[in-house]
Amino acid sequence: MRVGIVGLGYWGPNLARNFDELGALAAICDLDAGLRQSYGARYPNARVYDDYAKMLADDELAGVVVATPVPTHYALAKRGLEAGKHVFVEKPPAMRGSEMEELVSLAEDRGLALMPGHLLLYHPGVRRMKELIREDDLGDVLCIYGNRQNLGVIRKDENALWSLGVHDLSVILYLLEEEPEEVWAHGNAFLTPGVEDVVFCFLRFPSGKVAHMHLSWLDPQKMRRITVVGRDKMAVFDDMELERKVTIYDKAPEQPTRTHGEWQTRTGDIYSPKIPNAEPLRLECEHFLRLVAGEGDAVRAARDGLAVVRALEQLQASLEAVVA
């Protein structure tokens, strides 16, 4: 279960560190000679490539990890699958639903794992939110709100929807286990023409549940929060909290018989369960290695990634329609 990583810029070094510590890093690849020299020295047991094709020809590699700029993800992931490698590709794996469908079909036809890098799905706090919903602790889920805001990092090659929204959207689809039937998005490009800095999204699901996302890199506060409103209780995942990653609120609307049908609110305890302090990226890398070893549901991972890309594409179309 040896892997090679292509892309040593922003996120690639974090992946290289984890796969190296797991004893699985066998090769690294980048076009930048300075990065190749620096990380080649850091990982002397990994072969260093300046050409992706040469790394794909390395018979020792069972899988490749794609951590290059977003516009290159689809092409590099496709080449990896065509070379017979299992592929872990950072989010989003493609920018069109048709491209992602092609990757999924290619992986399934060749019996290979195609795992999108949806990091938050491996966060113990998000896993706890999933347990709360699965075990019906919150009652029927009514709606979910996602807030992902900060001042920066300002992008020029992808808007806030694709840069920030992919995180919360992957969590929302994971929690609800259904794809939206209606979406709309509004936003504005204040800094770079054609690149929206602020985006508001709405999604409606076949079950009647709704979700909202506020995405911005022009905000005075850094927020990384998912709120789930249930019929009986509410829960918040806040990744900015050091200890209280998940908070459960025993509060909800109710309609007591003595009020003759008028709605009232009920407030109970507020508590935070203990959340394991495991590094989500380490858990994600371990999961990919299990898929490479033939353990777990590789088809599910790829198809979940397809659902995210489809929803992103629909939201982008809505965003462009509003602008037009």
Disulfide bonds with the S-S distance in Angstrom:
none
